[in-house]
């Protein structure tokens, strides 16, 4: 079910020489509406300030274009915040660059409607009203000075300060809700009572918007009068979970053999057959090779596994990069079963190379580390935490490109992950804090990447191999140079920093670790060593207790024999 709404807009100049208000409406269709939602906004250039109209127009234009260009994996608020900060910087730069534009700024009030929810962003003294069940409510707060003679002076606006502070709020939509975004030229002239009357009187949002602007001038308004009105006619699906409802209704395919066909794809090779999933190499009618991933037929009654597969496809579709395999866009109508298809690349995983006896050189591992950090930094910028970095999930193609595989347990703030995979991963590559119940984050990915590099160099694990369901104790890691003395100190220190027991002692970001790997021995990092007495704290006190006991026993013996 799709979100359906009707909207109207009106902006009139009134008695002023020019209109410094600007309206923006973006109402995309189909998938874009379900992922990004519809955007409605009103900006009011600061009256009397040169460039107010330009500030309002460019802020709205930047917002409408750049919001829809942000990654689909970002939350609405995160995407809006990034775009608005960029718009604020642009307005400030224009004011500083052009003397006649000094002081240019604008208010901004906007709504994003998606699925069954709305998100609003607001700065300045434009307002957003909601009419629900015949009751009118103002959803925003004016950012003006709280003094009778200063209530026309803004405390916050786009372009007013280097640090833009925006009010965000969100809530549930209801069928029949009417939202009105109005400039101060409307609400100041009419008041809440007249706005309520207009929204109740007219039947279409376009008539409501026109009536609000016209009546504001008739009531003696001396400012530009702008209004955007939207009415919710039908609630949509609740973003990803409901978007995938149709796909979840697809049956799992039976186990396929070489030569079998599925929706036009011919099975050419079975790549992976595990307890949960199946990977096939397939060929389309044009002869192109792909990889088809699905689940074992026995998982048909396991909604968590089916949801994880669809989450993986949804995330991977939104990662447009050479660092991961790309997803073939297939609509619901093109599939008769639950699976997805991704690009095929010649090569092998790092684990397959280890199993084949490949010896990884120092330079080779350093280069792998750089490519891995580039891939991780790209995922982290999209708010994706992989949660299962290990050699088996890193593919080195015959084109010498490294690709990160398997986003099946990746975590993203826009997805509701099944509870039973809150902390997945391979135990030997899992960070210490994960065994204490902390949810995986970027620091956990960096730790796993460090263990991966350690393992490629030594075929060992820094804290020993961890078995499933084991509760390991993490002491001091064994330095990789113990197994390979030729490992240079700069590379060893980078790995030791990445696998530090405490997250705050690791690299803060993947980009920081990448920079350290790129600089190498030119700018080596230093790992502070823990003093021996601190590392052996318990042993020291144990020895002191034993020595003290021995002395006491000796004194007692001497006392008895004397």
N, C-alpha and C positions, 0 to 999 in steps of 0.2 A: 504494500500500500504506500502510495506516495503522498508527500505533503502537498496540499493544495491551498492556495490563498489567492486573494485578489488585492490589488493595490492601486493607489491613486497618488498624484503629486500636483502641487501647485506652488509657484513662487512669483510674487508680484513685487515690483519696485516700490510702489507707493510714492510719497512726496519726495523721496531722496533722489539725487541726480543719477545714481546708478545702483544696480542691484549687487550687493556684496554677499548675498546668500548663494549657496550652491547645493544642489540636490544630487544624490547618487542612488541609483537603483540597479542592482544586478540580480536577475532572476534566472539562473541557469536551469537546464533541463536534465532529466534522467540522472546518470551517475554523478555528475558534478553537483547537482542539487542535493543528492543523498550524502555526499562526502563533505562538501564545503558549505552547503546551505545557500539561502538567498540573503543578500546584503542590502540594507536600506539605511541611508545616512543623510543628515542635514548638517552643513557647516555654515557658520555666520562670521564673515570677516569682521574684525574689530572695527567698529564705527569710528570714523575720523582718522584712522591710521592708514597711511599710504600703503597700498599693496594688500589691503584687507581682502578685496575680491580675488586677487591672484592667490593669496594664501588659502582661501576657502576652496577655490577650484582645484588647485594643484594637490591639496591634501586629499580631497575626494577622489580625484583621478588616480593618484598614487595608491590610495587604499583599494579602490575597485580593481585595479590591474594587479597589484602585487599580492593582495590577499589570495587571489586564485592561483598565483604562481608559487605559493609556499608549499612545502611537502605535505602530502595528504596525511602523513603520520603525525603531524603537529596537531595539538589541540587548537580549538578555535581561539581561545584567549592567547595562547603562546604565539600563534600566527599574527593575530591582530597587534599584539604588543610589539613584535619585531617590525611590522610594517609602519606602525604609528611612530615608533622611535626614529625610523628612517625618514618619515615625512617631517618630523619635528626638526631633524638635522638639516633637511633641505630648506625649510622655511628660514631657519636661522642663518644658513649660509647665504641665501639670497638677500636677507636684510643687511648682512655685513658687507656683502659685495657691492650692493647698489645703494648709494646714499639716499636716494629718493624713496627707497623701500624700507628704510629704517623703521622699526616698530611694527612691521607686518605680522599679523597673527590671526588665528581663527578659533572659534569654538568648534566642537564636533560632538555629535550624538549619533550613535548608530546601533542598529539591530542586526543580528544574524539569526535567521530562522532555519532550523535543521531538524528534521524528524519530528520529535515530540518536545523539543526544547528550544529556548531562545538564549542568546548571549548578548548583552548590551555593553557598550563601551561609551564612556562619557567624559568630556572635559569642557568646562566653560559654563555658559548659562542658557544654552538651548535645552529643551526638555523632551522626555519620553513619557507619554501617558499610556495607560492601559485601561480599556473599558471591558470589564468582565462581569457578567450577570447584572448589568445595568449599574454597576458601581465603578466610579472613576478613581484611579490611583496614579499619582506621579511616581515614576520609578527612579528618578534621578534627583541629585542635589545640586543646586546652583553653586558654582565656585566663585563667589563674590565676597567682598569684605562685609563683615557683620556689623555695619554701622549705617544708620539711615541715610547719611550723606555720601556713603561710599558703595551702596549696593549696585551701582552701575559699573563699578570697577572690578575687573576680573582678577582673581588670584591665580587661576590656571587657564592655560590655553595652548594650543599647538603653535609653537614659535615664540612663546613668551619667555621660556627659560631653557637652559641646556638640559635640565633634568625634567622630563615630562612625566607627570604623575596622572595616570588615567584610572577612573573608577570602572571596575568590571563587576558584572552581576549576571547570574543566569537563573533560569527557572523553567518550569514545565508549561507548555502551551495547552490551551483548551480550545476545543472547537467553538467558534463564535467569538473568540477574543478579537478585540480591535486595538491596535497599537497606533498611536499618533506621535510622530517626531516633529516638533515645531520649533521655530526660531523664537527669540524673545520678542520679535515684532508681533507674534501671534499671542503667546500666552500673557504678555504684559498688558496688551490691549483688551483681551477678552476676560481673563480670569478663569478659574477652574469651572465655575458654574456655566458659563457660556460654552466652553469647550465640551463639557458634558452634554449640554443641550444639543449642540450640533451633531455630535457622534451618535446620539440617540435618534435624531430627527431624520437623517438621510440614510438611504439603503445601500449605497455603493461607496467604496472608499474614494473614488474620484470626486463624487459630489461632496463628500465630507471634506476633502482637502481643499477644494475650491471654495466651499462655504467658510472654512476657517480663515483662509487668507482674505477673502472679500469682506467678511464681517469685521476682521481686525482693523481694516482701513475705515470701514463705516463707523466704527466706534472711536475714531480719532487717532488711530495708530500713526506714528510719525516715522516708522522704520520699515525696512523690507519685511514682507510677511511670507513665510515659506512653511509648507506642511507636507509631510509624507504620511499617508495612512495605509495600513495593511490590515486585512481581516483574515483570520484563519478559518478556512472552509472545511478542511479535512486534515487530521493529524497523519503524519508519515510514520515510517518505520523508525525504530530507535537506533539509528546509525548502524554500526557493523553487525551487531547481534541479529537484528531483524533483517538486515540486508542479506544475510547469509541463510535466512530461513529456507528460501527456495532451494538453495544448493544443498542444504542439509537433508532435504527430502529425497535427494538422489540416492539410488542404491549403490553399494560398493560393487565394483566389477568382480566376476569370478577370477580365480587365478588363471593367468593367461600363459600360453606357450608360444614358442617362436613360430611365427607365421600367422598367428591369430590376429584379428583386426578388432579395433574399437574406435567407433566414430571416425573412420577413415584413416586411422593410424595403424600401421602394421608393426607387430612386435618383431624386432630383429635380434634382441639380446636381453637376457635377464641380468641386470647389473647388481641388484641387491635384494636379498630375500631374508628379512628378519622376522622376529616375533610380531612386530607391529606393522611395518611398512614394506612396500614393494617398489622397486625402481626398474623400469624397463627402458631400454633404448628402442625408440620407435622411428618409423619413417613415414612421412606424409606422402600424399599422391605425387608431389613434385620431386620426391626423392631426397628431401632434406631430412637430416637426422635431428632428433630431439630426445629429451628424457621425460618419461611419463612417471609421475609419482602418485601412488595410491596406497590404500591400506589393505591389510589382509582381510579376507571376507569375514573372518571370525570377529572382526571389530565392528561389524554392522550395528551391534546393539551397544556400542560404547560411544556415547555422544561427545565425551571429552576428547577422544582421539580424532573424531571427525571434525570437531571444532578446531583442534590444533592444526590439522591439515589445511583447513580453510584460512585460518589465521596466517599460516605460513605463506599461502598464495597471496593473500591480501597485502601482507607486508612486502613480499618480494616484488609485487607489481609496482610498488611505489619507490623502490630503490633502483633508480635508473643510473647504473654505473657498471664499469667493466670489472669492478671488484666482486660482483655476484652474478650468477647466471640470470639471464633475463626471462621473464615469464611470457609465454605466448598468450595473447589476449583471446580468450574463448568465452563466448556468452553462454548463459544458461541454456539457451535453445540449441547450442552446438554440442552439448554434452548429454549423454544418456546415463552417465554414471559419475560417481564422485572421484575426481582426480584432477590434477593440473599438469601442464606441460611446460617445460623450460628448455632453454638452449643446451645443445650438446657441445662439449669441448673435449678434444683429444687430450690425453694426459693421465695423471694419476694423483691421488691424494698423497699428502706427506706420509701418512701412516702406511699406505701401500708401498711407498718407496722404502720406508724403514723395514717393512716386512721382507722386501726383496733384497735387503742387505746393502742398500745405498749408504754411502759414507758422506755425510754433510760436512763440507769444509767450513772454516771460520767465516770466510767472506760470503759463502753461500747462505749461511744462517743469518748473517748481518743483513744481507739483501732481502731475505725472506722476512726478517723482522720489520724492515722499512715498508715493504709492500703490505704486510699484515696490519701495521699501524695506520697506513693510509686507508685501508678498508675499514678498520674499526672506527677511525675518526669520522669517516663518511656515515657509517651506521649511527654513531653517537650523535652526530649533528641532526639526524632524523629522529632523535629520541628513541632509538632502537638499541636495546641491550641484548647481545646475542645469547649469552648464558651457557654456551657449550662450545667454547673455543678449544680446539685440540687438533692434533695432526690429522685425524680422520675427517675433520670438517674443513680442511684447507686443501684446495686443489691447485696443483701446478700444471698448467696447460702446456701443450707442445709449442704454443706461441710464447712461452715464458711468462705468461700472466698468471698471477696468483688470484684465486677466487675463493671467497668464503662461502661455504655451503651450509645448508640446513638451518633455516629460520623457524623450524617447527616449534621451538620452545622460547623463541625471542620474546622479549617483554617490551611493550610500548604502552604509553600512558593512555592512548585512545582505545585500548582493547581491554576487555574483561577476561583475564586468563583463567582457565579452570583451576580450581583450588588445589587439585592433586599434583599440579606441576609448578607449584609456587617456587620451588628451588630445585630445578632439574640440573643435570650436568653429569660429567664423569668425575667420580670422587677425587682421583689423583690430581685433577686440574681445577678443583673447586677451592675458592679462597677460604681461609680459616673462619671468617665471620659467617659464612653461609652455614657452617655446621652448628652455629649458635642460633640459627633461625632468622638471621637478617636477610632481607630480600636482596637479590643480586642487583648490582648497579654497574656503572662504568668501571669502577675500581676493580670489581670482580672480573670483568673482561680483561683488564690490563694484567691482573694476576695470572689468569689462564694463558694469556699470550706469553708471559714471562716463563711459565712452566713449559709451554710448548717449545720455546727456543732452547731452554735447558735440556729438554728431552731429545731434541734433534741433535744436540751436540754430544750428549753423554749416554743416551738411552736409559737414563736413570731419572728419578724424581727428587727434587730438592729436600723434601721432608719424608721421603720413603713412599712406597706405593700404598695407596689407601684403598681398601676393599669396600664394596658396597655394604651399607648398614654399619660400618665401623665408625666409632667416635674417636677420631685421631687426636693426638696431642702434638702441637706444633712447637718444637724447640728452635734451635738455630739451624738454618738451612746448610746443607753441605755445599761448599763452594764448588762450582763446576770444574775449576782447575785441578781439583783433586783427581778427577777422572781423565781430564785432558790438560796437562800442564801447559800446552802451547796456547791455550785460550788467553788472549790479551786482557790485561787488567781493566781496560776501559769497557770492553764488552761484558766481562764478568760483573762489573759494578752495575751496569745497566740492568742485567738480568736479576741481580740480587735486589736492586731497588724495586723492580716490577713485582717480585715475589715476596716482598716484605710482609711480615705477619699482620701488621697494623695498616689499615687502608691509608691513613694519613701520612705514612712513610713511603708510599708508592708514588709513581708519577700521577700528577693530578689529572692529566688528560692524555689521550692517545697521541695528540699532536706534540706534547712535551716529550714523550718517549721517542717519537719519530725524530724530533730535532736532535735528541741525544745520539741516536743511531746514525744520523746523517753527519754529525760533527765528529763522531768517533773519537779517536785519540787526540784530535786537535783541541777538543774541549772536554776532557774526561770528567765524569762526575765522581764524587768521593762518597763512599759509603762509610759512615761512622761505625767503628767497631764497638761492640758492647764489651766493657771491661770484664776480664776473667772473673774477678771477684763477684761482679753483679750476675754474670751468667751462672756462677756456682754458688749462689746465695744459699740455697737449701743445703747443699753439700757442706758448706762452711759451718753452718750452725749444727749440722749433724756431727761433724768432727769435733766441734767445741763441746757438744754435749757428751760425746764418748770420752774425750780427754778428761772433762770434769768428773765424769763418773769413775774413771780409772783412778784419778787422784783421790777422790773421796774413799774409794775402796782401799787404796793404799794407806790412807790416814787411819781408817778404821782398823786395818790389820796391824799397823804399828802401835796403835793405842791398845790393842788386845794383847800383844806380845810384850809390851813394856811393863 
